[in-house]
């Protein structure tokens, strides 16, 4: 595939599902995805990888077991591998850029994960 | 280091130098940096790694040998490994998020690279 410019807003306009990563590009064995978040996700962790969140729109509360990190547009946060976390969007929908290793389960568990869609 | 929210605009306000990556976070062996671009960079390639560009402000022309990809705010582009490229900011300063393997030379050559600063 010839790499092209990826317009994140345009990609986010292609779907309505929340907590459903939509992969827009690949980078060094990782998937770059856009996600719409609304409400509370589940507590989980990724034992073998960091996870990158960049807020594009809205306010995300990243709950960790010992504190909550609040992120607005243009703010990013890297959840270190092995760290329990729960992303929450309690003030309306949040639009996110996410980066994870290719095909990683978004809940940390293949049995409960939402499979990423490529768009 | 306890990971914190990284405000990209706030980080970009801490320096004036152009084409000088300022590292703001680490992710799975990669550095996440912010950069101010102005004018033309040099043609180069990275033989062993992809390179991620996300435009935060301004218009970037990513010249490849066979075409030019124009990127505005909220648009990202992954330069595949081994691909010659020259990022250019010809219409004023461009603010970028950049992701590369830790300590990678930004020109593809340690002899000419600008060493990234951590902020």
Boltz contact constraints between the chains, C-beta under 6 A:
constraints:
  - contact:
      token1: [A, 3]
      token2: [B, 78]
      max_distance: 6.0
  - contact:
      token1: [A, 5]
      token2: [B, 69]
      max_distance: 6.0
  - contact:
      token1: [A, 5]
      token2: [B, 71]
      max_distance: 6.0
  - contact:
      token1: [A, 5]
      token2: [B, 75]
      max_distance: 6.0
  - contact:
      token1: [A, 5]
      token2: [B, 77]
      max_distance: 6.0
  - contact:
      token1: [A, 6]
      token2: [B, 76]
      max_distance: 6.0
  - contact:
      token1: [A, 7]
      token2: [B, 75]
      max_distance: 6.0
  - contact:
      token1: [A, 8]
      token2: [B, 74]
      max_distance: 6.0
  - contact:
      token1: [A, 9]
      token2: [B, 74]
      max_distance: 6.0
  - contact:
      token1: [A, 25]
      token2: [B, 78]
      max_distance: 6.0
  - contact:
      token1: [A, 27]
      token2: [B, 50]
      max_distance: 6.0
  - contact:
      token1: [A, 27]
      token2: [B, 52]
      max_distance: 6.0
  - contact:
      token1: [A, 27]
      token2: [B, 78]
      max_distance: 6.0
  - contact:
      token1: [A, 28]
      token2: [B, 49]
      max_distance: 6.0
  - contact:
      token1: [A, 28]
      token2: [B, 50]
      max_distance: 6.0
  - contact:
      token1: [A, 50]
      token2: [B, 27]
      max_distance: 6.0
  - contact:
      token1: [A, 50]
      token2: [B, 28]
      max_distance: 6.0
  - contact:
      token1: [A, 52]
      token2: [B, 27]
      max_distance: 6.0
  - contact:
      token1: [A, 69]
      token2: [B, 5]
      max_distance: 6.0
  - contact:
      token1: [A, 71]
      token2: [B, 5]
      max_distance: 6.0
  - contact:
      token1: [A, 74]
      token2: [B, 8]
      max_distance: 6.0
  - contact:
      token1: [A, 74]
      token2: [B, 9]
      max_distance: 6.0
  - contact:
      token1: [A, 75]
      token2: [B, 5]
      max_distance: 6.0
  - contact:
      token1: [A, 75]
      token2: [B, 7]
      max_distance: 6.0
  - contact:
      token1: [A, 76]
      token2: [B, 6]
      max_distance: 6.0
  - contact:
      token1: [A, 77]
      token2: [B, 5]
      max_distance: 6.0
  - contact:
      token1: [A, 78]
      token2: [B, 3]
      max_distance: 6.0
  - contact:
      token1: [A, 78]
      token2: [B, 25]
      max_distance: 6.0
  - contact:
      token1: [A, 78]
      token2: [B, 27]
      max_distance: 6.0
